[in-house]
């Protein structure tokens, strides 16, 4: 659990930092210049698939980076679902993946 929390925090922080850097270097990447909070907010709305639409990528570079984050989100959702299903199977069978009893 701690590794998952750290990983998600790092993931969101990394994309927020990337979005902030993009906004500072060229404000036209997004519909508005992003502050630290705005960049984090945008990273979280993309990661959560909410996408309110108040901040959007406005050029190809911005869209490319947002697309990369969305693809990673899809992979993370798949990993999470697989982990939950594996845990349910272990509890149902009483055995760990290596065959040992729980």
C-alpha positions as CSV (number, residue, x, y, z in Angstrom):
1,X,0.0,0.0,0.0
2,X,2.8,2.4,0.9
3,X,4.6,1.8,-2.4
4,X,1.3,2.4,-4.3
5,X,0.7,5.7,-2.5
6,X,4.3,6.8,-3.1
7,X,4.1,5.8,-6.8
8,X,0.8,7.6,-7.4
9,X,2.1,10.7,-5.6
10,X,5.4,10.7,-7.6
11,X,3.5,10.1,-10.8
12,X,1.1,13.0,-10.3
13,X,3.9,15.3,-9.1
14,X,6.1,14.4,-12.1
15,X,3.3,15.3,-14.6
16,X,2.4,18.4,-12.6
17,X,6.1,19.5,-12.8
18,X,6.1,18.8,-16.5
19,X,2.9,20.7,-17.2
20,X,4.2,23.7,-15.1
21,X,7.5,23.7,-17.0
22,X,5.6,23.6,-20.3
23,X,3.4,26.4,-19.2
24,X,6.3,28.6,-18.1
25,X,8.3,28.0,-21.2
26,X,5.4,28.6,-23.6
27,X,2.0,29.7,-22.0
28,X,0.3,28.8,-25.3
29,X,0.5,25.1,-24.5
30,X,-2.6,25.4,-22.3
31,X,-5.8,27.6,-22.3
32,X,-4.3,29.6,-19.5
33,X,-0.9,29.9,-17.8
34,X,-0.6,27.3,-15.1
35,X,0.5,28.0,-11.5
36,X,1.8,25.2,-9.3
37,X,-1.7,24.5,-8.1
38,X,-3.1,24.8,-11.6
39,X,-0.5,22.3,-12.9
40,X,-1.3,19.8,-10.1
41,X,-5.0,20.3,-10.6
42,X,-4.6,19.6,-14.4
43,X,-2.5,16.5,-13.7
44,X,-5.1,15.1,-11.2
45,X,-8.1,15.8,-13.5
46,X,-6.3,14.0,-16.4
47,X,-5.3,11.1,-14.1
48,X,-8.8,10.7,-12.6
49,X,-10.3,10.8,-16.1
50,X,-12.6,13.6,-14.9
51,X,-11.4,16.2,-17.5
52,X,-13.5,19.2,-16.6
53,X,-12.4,21.1,-19.7
54,X,-11.5,24.3,-17.9
55,X,-7.8,23.7,-18.7
56,X,-7.0,22.0,-22.0
57,X,-3.9,21.4,-24.1
58,X,-3.9,23.9,-27.0
59,X,-1.1,22.6,-29.3
60,X,0.5,19.4,-30.5
61,X,3.2,19.3,-27.8
62,X,0.7,19.7,-25.0
63,X,-1.7,17.2,-26.5
64,X,1.1,14.7,-26.9
65,X,2.2,14.9,-23.2
66,X,-1.5,14.7,-22.0
67,X,-1.9,11.6,-24.3
68,X,1.1,10.0,-22.7
69,X,-0.4,10.6,-19.3
70,X,-3.7,9.1,-20.4
71,X,-2.1,6.0,-21.8
72,X,-0.2,5.5,-18.5
73,X,-3.5,5.9,-16.7
74,X,-5.0,3.1,-18.7
75,X,-2.1,0.8,-17.9
76,X,-2.3,1.7,-14.2
77,X,-6.0,1.0,-14.1
78,X,-5.3,-2.4,-15.7
79,X,-2.6,-3.2,-13.2
80,X,-4.9,-2.2,-10.3
81,X,-7.8,-4.3,-11.6
82,X,-5.4,-7.3,-12.0
83,X,-4.1,-6.9,-8.5
84,X,-7.6,-6.7,-7.0
85,X,-8.6,-9.8,-8.9
86,X,-5.5,-11.7,-7.9
87,X,-6.2,-10.8,-4.2
88,X,-9.7,-12.0,-4.5
89,X,-8.6,-15.3,-6.1
90,X,-6.0,-15.8,-3.3
91,X,-8.7,-15.3,-0.7
92,X,-11.1,-17.6,-2.4
93,X,-8.6,-20.4,-2.9
94,X,-6.6,-19.8,0.3
95,X,-3.4,-20.1,-1.7
96,X,-0.7,-17.6,-2.7
97,X,0.3,-17.4,-6.4
98,X,3.2,-19.7,-5.8
99,X,0.8,-22.4,-4.4
100,X,1.6,-22.0,-0.7
101,X,-1.2,-21.9,1.8
102,X,-2.2,-18.5,3.2
